[in-house]
Amino acid sequence: MKIMEIDGGKEISGTIRISGAKNATVALIPAAILTDEQATICNIPEITDTEALCDILTTLNVKIHRASESIVIDPQEMKNIEIEESYSKKLRASYYFMGALLGKYKKAIMYFPGGCSIGARPIDQHLKGFEALGAKVTVDRNKYIVEAEELKGANIYLDIASVGATINIMLAATKAKGTTIIDNAAKEPEIVNVATFLNNMGAKITGAGTSTIKIEGVEYLHQCFHEVIPDRIEAGTYIIAGSLCGKNLKIDNIIPEHIDSLLSKLEEIGVDLEVGADYVIVSKKEKYKSSTIKTAVYPGFPTDLQQPLTVLLTQSTGKSKIIETIWENRFMHIPYLRELGADISIKNQTATIVGPTKLTGTTVVATDLRAGASMVIAGLIATGKTKITNVEHILRGYEQIVEKLTSVGAKITIKEI
């Protein structure tokens, strides 16, 4: 078990380079098995989710060669075998193997996926899509068996604009016969990145990034080289940290358009930002305004950034509100912010934050990935020492977080206990 210790109150200055997007990487690695040759993906983040997916590839007899920030995936000797629970439960995104295996072999067997406990996360929209393509879905206790004699293109309307379902259906449909149309598709940049990857291999996908995606099935996918987009959530996390303790902190290697909703909200609050073509420079200001944030699907305000932003609102003057519309358990960080000294109340799916309040270091828990990020930011500005347990959640999604923050002046360590 690991624990993170942060000595708060340090100014951070310098440059933090943003890694490849976790939420794209966890779909790109399973997607790579659809190729009939091999695929090279660069700008891969060194996070535990990447390791868990590579473990699944190994069990499927896929050849992997990893170098600095890149991975070569060769599935030519792959075996379509059951993905055991010990692998699937490590991360939610293991479910992308369902779509990829179904698309390639017309059969996938795996156990229920794991991941952060941020609320009910059904995969009914994924299964609905598979069935529309012609697959039969059988649930055997906690195991899915999805198989088809043939996959045929279909018109699929998603009841909710689910990122996971959009990508999984896209994977399954890439080699299906005929044309598949996904309506009410999610629009996130990570979906565009996955579609571009598949197209680089010879797929015929149009409309990614809009609410209607069209997939014309192909029989063969060739080798390709692909780059993971920068991680917009990691970028947002460090920009928020810089707004609280930064001095000309440069967040580099980003796509500002991907975080427009955050940047506009930070400007409204009063954060000092300089936005360039591929960077943001942020500095702490002494006084911030309160605000109301409502999470929404992209391009709305991302649910993955509401937890980090809560910390900034504890330092804003007046009463702020966060309305969470995506996940019902996305306020598990708030009891620990209260222990640090924050004044926050929750009613239904709305958190009310009264600020500014002084935060004082204590021992807190990273209940999930983004809650962990909020604890890190809180620890950076708290007086004294903050200890964070369950840091494995944080390491799932933030590459070299200790090294990156230490390099700009933070005092932060991880210890084995």
C-alpha positions in Angstrom: 0.0 0.0 0.0 1.2 3.5 -0.9 0.7 6.8 0.8 1.3 10.3 -0.7 2.6 13.0 1.5 2.4 16.7 0.6 3.9 19.6 2.5 1.5 22.4 1.5 2.0 26.1 0.9 4.7 25.9 -1.8 4.6 28.0 -4.9 4.9 26.1 -8.1 6.6 27.6 -11.1 8.1 26.3 -14.3 6.7 23.9 -17.0 4.5 20.8 -16.7 4.3 18.8 -20.0 0.9 17.0 -20.4 1.0 13.3 -21.3 -1.1 11.3 -23.7 -4.8 11.1 -22.8 -5.7 8.3 -20.5 -9.3 8.1 -21.8 -8.0 7.7 -25.4 -5.2 5.3 -24.5 -7.5 2.9 -22.8 -9.6 2.6 -25.9 -6.8 2.7 -28.5 -4.9 -0.3 -27.0 -7.9 -2.7 -27.3 -8.8 -1.1 -30.7 -5.3 -2.1 -31.9 -6.2 -5.8 -31.9 -8.5 -5.2 -34.9 -5.6 -4.7 -37.2 -4.6 -7.7 -39.4 -0.9 -6.5 -39.3 0.5 -4.4 -36.5 -0.1 -0.9 -35.0 2.3 1.5 -33.4 0.8 4.0 -30.9 3.0 6.8 -29.5 2.5 9.3 -26.7 1.3 6.5 -24.5 1.2 7.5 -20.8 3.0 5.4 -18.2 0.0 4.8 -15.9 -1.3 1.6 -14.3 -4.3 1.5 -16.6 -1.9 1.1 -19.5 -0.1 -1.7 -17.7 -3.4 -3.5 -17.0 -4.5 -3.4 -20.6 -1.1 -4.7 -21.7 -1.5 -7.6 -19.3 -4.8 -8.5 -21.1 -3.0 -8.3 -24.5 -0.4 -10.7 -23.1 -3.1 -13.2 -22.0 -4.5 -13.0 -25.6 -1.1 -13.9 -27.0 -0.6 -10.5 -28.6 3.0 -9.5 -29.2 3.9 -6.2 -27.5 7.0 -4.1 -27.8 7.2 -1.1 -25.6 9.7 1.8 -25.9 9.7 5.3 -24.5 6.2 6.6 -24.8 5.3 4.2 -27.6 3.9 0.7 -28.0 3.9 -1.7 -31.0 1.0 -4.1 -30.9 1.1 -7.2 -33.2 -2.1 -9.4 -32.9 -1.2 -11.7 -35.8 -0.8 -14.8 -33.5 -3.6 -13.7 -31.2 -5.9 -16.2 -29.5 -9.5 -15.3 -28.6 -9.8 -16.6 -25.1 -11.9 -15.7 -22.1 -10.6 -12.6 -20.3 -10.5 -13.5 -16.7 -12.0 -11.4 -13.9 -8.6 -10.8 -12.3 -7.8 -8.7 -15.4 -11.1 -7.2 -16.3 -11.8 -5.9 -12.8 -8.7 -3.7 -12.7 -10.2 -1.0 -14.9 -13.5 0.0 -16.4 -12.1 0.3 -19.9 -11.4 -3.4 -20.1 -14.8 -3.5 -21.7 -13.4 -2.2 -25.0 -12.1 -5.6 -25.6 -15.7 -6.7 -25.9 -16.2 -4.6 -29.0 -12.8 -5.3 -30.5 -13.0 -9.1 -30.0 -16.6 -9.2 -31.3 -15.6 -7.1 -34.3 -12.6 -9.4 -35.1 -13.8 -12.8 -34.1 -17.6 -12.5 -33.7 -17.2 -13.6 -30.1 -16.1 -12.1 -26.8 -16.1 -13.6 -23.3 -15.1 -11.5 -20.3 -16.1 -10.7 -16.8 -17.8 -7.5 -15.6 -15.3 -4.6 -15.8 -14.0 -2.8 -12.7 -12.9 0.9 -12.2 -13.7 3.7 -9.9 -16.9 3.5 -7.8 -18.4 6.8 -8.9 -21.9 5.5 -9.4 -24.0 3.0 -11.3 -22.2 2.4 -14.6 -24.4 0.1 -16.6 -23.2 -1.1 -20.1 -26.7 -1.6 -21.4 -26.1 0.8 -24.3 -23.0 -1.2 -25.3 -25.0 -4.4 -25.3 -27.9 -2.8 -27.1 -25.5 -1.8 -29.9 -24.0 -5.3 -30.1 -27.4 -6.8 -30.4 -28.4 -4.4 -33.1 -25.4 -5.6 -35.1 -26.6 -9.1 -34.8 -24.9 -10.4 -31.7 -26.5 -12.5 -28.9 -25.6 -11.4 -25.4 -25.6 -14.0 -22.6 -25.0 -13.1 -19.0 -23.7 -16.0 -16.9 -23.6 -14.6 -13.3 -20.8 -12.0 -13.6 -19.6 -13.0 -17.0 -20.6 -11.7 -20.5 -20.7 -13.9 -23.5 -21.3 -11.9 -26.7 -21.3 -13.8 -30.0 -22.7 -13.6 -33.6 -22.7 -15.7 -36.7 -22.3 -12.5 -38.6 -22.3 -8.8 -37.8 -24.4 -6.6 -40.1 -24.5 -2.8 -40.1 -27.5 -1.2 -38.3 -29.0 2.1 -37.3 -28.3 2.5 -33.5 -29.7 5.2 -31.4 -28.1 5.7 -28.0 -30.5 6.6 -25.2 -27.6 8.5 -23.6 -24.5 9.9 -25.3 -22.2 7.4 -23.7 -18.5 7.6 -24.6 -17.9 4.0 -23.8 -20.9 2.8 -25.8 -20.0 5.0 -28.8 -16.5 3.6 -29.0 -17.4 0.0 -28.3 -20.1 0.0 -31.0 -17.6 1.7 -33.4 -15.1 -1.1 -32.7 -17.6 -3.8 -33.3 -18.9 -2.2 -36.5 -15.6 -1.5 -38.1 -15.5 -5.0 -39.7 -19.2 -5.6 -39.9 -20.9 -6.1 -43.3 -22.7 -3.0 -44.5 -23.1 0.4 -42.9 -23.7 1.3 -39.3 -25.0 4.6 -38.1 -24.7 5.7 -34.4 -27.1 8.4 -33.5 -26.9 10.5 -30.3 -23.2 9.5 -30.3 -20.9 11.1 -27.7 -18.6 13.8 -29.1 -15.6 13.7 -26.9 -12.1 14.3 -28.5 -11.1 10.8 -27.4 -13.7 9.4 -29.7 -12.3 11.4 -32.6 -8.8 10.1 -31.7 -10.0 6.4 -31.8 -11.8 6.9 -35.1 -8.7 8.5 -36.6 -6.7 5.5 -35.5 -9.1 3.1 -37.1 -9.2 5.1 -40.3 -5.4 5.1 -40.4 -5.6 1.3 -40.4 -8.1 1.4 -43.3 -11.5 1.7 -41.6 -14.2 4.0 -43.1 -15.6 6.1 -40.3 -17.0 9.6 -40.7 -18.8 12.0 -38.3 -16.7 11.3 -35.2 -17.0 14.4 -33.0 -20.6 14.9 -34.0 -23.8 13.3 -32.8 -24.0 11.0 -35.9 -21.2 8.6 -36.7 -21.2 6.5 -39.9 -19.1 3.3 -40.1 -18.8 1.5 -43.4 -17.6 -2.0 -42.7 -14.2 -3.2 -44.2 -12.7 -6.7 -44.3 -9.0 -5.8 -43.7 -7.1 -3.4 -41.5 -3.4 -2.7 -42.3 -0.6 -1.5 -40.1 -0.4 2.2 -39.0 1.3 4.7 -36.8 -0.8 6.8 -34.5 -0.4 9.4 -31.8 -2.5 9.8 -28.6 -3.9 13.3 -28.1 -2.9 15.2 -25.0 -4.8 14.5 -21.9 -7.4 17.3 -21.4 -8.3 16.2 -17.9 -4.7 16.1 -16.7 -4.2 19.6 -18.3 -7.2 20.9 -16.5 -6.1 19.4 -13.2 -2.7 21.2 -13.3 -4.2 24.5 -14.5 -6.5 24.4 -11.5 -3.6 23.7 -9.3 -1.7 26.6 -10.8 -4.6 28.9 -10.2 -4.2 28.2 -6.5 -0.4 28.2 -6.0 1.2 28.9 -9.3 3.5 31.7 -10.5 3.8 31.8 -14.3 3.2 28.0 -14.3 3.2 26.8 -17.9 1.0 23.8 -18.8 2.5 22.7 -22.1 1.5 20.2 -24.9 -2.2 20.8 -24.7 -5.1 21.4 -27.1 -6.9 24.5 -25.5 -10.1 23.9 -27.6 -10.5 20.6 -25.7 -10.9 22.5 -22.4 -12.8 25.5 -23.5 -15.5 24.9 -20.9 -13.0 24.9 -18.1 -11.0 27.9 -19.4 -14.1 30.0 -19.8 -15.2 29.1 -16.3 -11.8 29.9 -14.8 -11.8 33.3 -16.5 -15.3 34.0 -15.1 -13.9 33.1 -11.6 -11.1 35.5 -12.2 -8.1 33.3 -12.8 -5.1 34.8 -14.5 -4.6 32.9 -17.7 -2.5 33.3 -20.8 -3.7 30.8 -23.5 -1.4 30.0 -26.4 -1.7 27.7 -29.3 -0.6 24.6 -27.3 -0.1 25.9 -23.8 -1.6 27.8 -20.9 0.3 29.9 -18.4 -1.5 30.4 -15.1 -0.7 32.4 -11.9 -2.4 32.6 -8.5 -4.5 35.6 -7.7 -5.4 36.8 -4.2 -9.2 36.9 -4.8 -11.6 34.8 -6.8 -15.3 35.0 -7.5 -17.8 32.3 -6.6 -19.5 30.4 -9.4 -22.0 27.8 -10.4 -20.9 24.8 -12.4 -23.1 22.1 -14.0 -21.4 19.1 -15.4 -22.5 17.9 -18.9 -21.4 15.7 -21.7 -18.8 17.2 -24.1 -18.5 20.1 -25.0 -20.1 20.9 -21.6 -18.1 21.1 -18.3 -16.5 17.7 -17.8 -17.5 15.6 -14.7 -13.9 14.6 -14.5 -12.9 18.1 -13.6 -15.6 19.1 -11.1 -13.8 17.4 -8.2 -10.5 19.2 -8.8 -12.4 22.5 -9.4 -14.2 22.1 -6.0 -10.9 22.9 -4.3 -10.6 26.2 -6.2 -14.2 27.1 -5.2 -13.2 26.6 -1.5 -10.9 29.6 -2.0 -13.4 31.7 -3.9 -15.4 34.5 -2.1 -19.1 33.8 -1.6 -21.3 30.8 -2.2 -20.6 28.5 -5.2 -22.5 25.5 -6.4 -21.6 22.4 -8.3 -24.4 20.4 -10.0 -23.4 16.9 -10.9 -25.5 15.4 -13.7 -23.4 12.5 -14.9 -22.5 10.3 -11.9 -24.4 10.0 -8.7 -21.4 9.2 -6.5 -19.1 11.9 -7.7 -19.0 13.8 -4.4 -17.1 11.3 -2.3 -14.2 13.8 -2.1 -16.3 16.3 -0.2 -16.1 14.7 3.3 -12.4 14.8 3.1 -12.3 18.4 1.9 -14.4 19.1 5.0 -11.8 17.4 7.1 -9.3 19.7 5.6 -11.4 22.7 6.6 -13.8 23.4 3.7 -17.3 24.6 4.2 -19.4 22.4 1.9 -22.9 21.0 2.1 -24.6 18.5 -0.3 -28.2 18.2 -1.2 -29.3 15.7 -3.8 -26.8 16.2 -6.7 -25.7 19.7 -5.7 -22.8 20.7 -3.6 -22.7 24.2 -2.1 -19.3 25.6 -1.3 -18.9 28.7 0.9 -15.5 30.4 0.7 -12.8 31.3 1.2 -11.8 28.9 3.9 -8.3 28.0 5.2 -7.3 24.3 4.6 -5.2 22.5 7.1 -3.3 19.3 6.4 -4.6 15.9 7.7 -5.0 12.3 6.5 -7.5 11.9 3.6 -8.5 9.2 1.2 -8.4 9.1 -2.6 -11.8 7.4 -3.1 -11.4 7.4 -6.9 -9.2 8.9 -9.6 -10.5 12.4 -9.8 -11.3 12.6 -6.1 -7.6 11.8 -5.6 -6.6 14.6 -7.9 -8.7 17.0 -5.8 -6.9 15.8 -2.6 -3.6 16.5 -4.3 -4.6 20.0 -5.2 -6.0 20.6 -1.7 -2.8 19.3 -0.2 -0.7 21.7 -2.3 -2.5 24.7 -0.7 -3.2 23.3 2.8 -1.1 24.4 5.8 1.1 21.7 7.1 1.3 18.1 5.9 -1.5 16.2 4.0 -1.3 12.4 3.7 -3.4 10.7 1.0 -4.1 7.0 1.2 -5.4 4.8 -1.7 -3.1 6.6 -4.1 -3.3 3.7 -6.5 -6.4 5.4 -7.8 -4.4 8.5 -8.7 -1.6 6.5 -10.4 -4.2 4.9 -12.6 -4.6 8.2 -14.5 -1.8 10.7 -13.8 1.6 9.8 -15.3 4.5 10.8 -13.1 2.4 13.1 -11.0 5.0 13.3 -8.2 7.8 14.0 -10.5 5.9 16.6 -12.5 4.8 18.5 -9.4 8.2 18.2 -7.7 9.9 19.6 -10.8 7.9 22.8 -10.4 8.5 23.3 -6.7 6.0 21.2 -4.9 7.1 19.1 -1.9 5.4 15.7 -2.5 6.5 12.1 -2.0 5.0 8.6 -2.2 6.0 6.0 0.4 5.2 2.4 0.8 3.6 1.5 4.1 
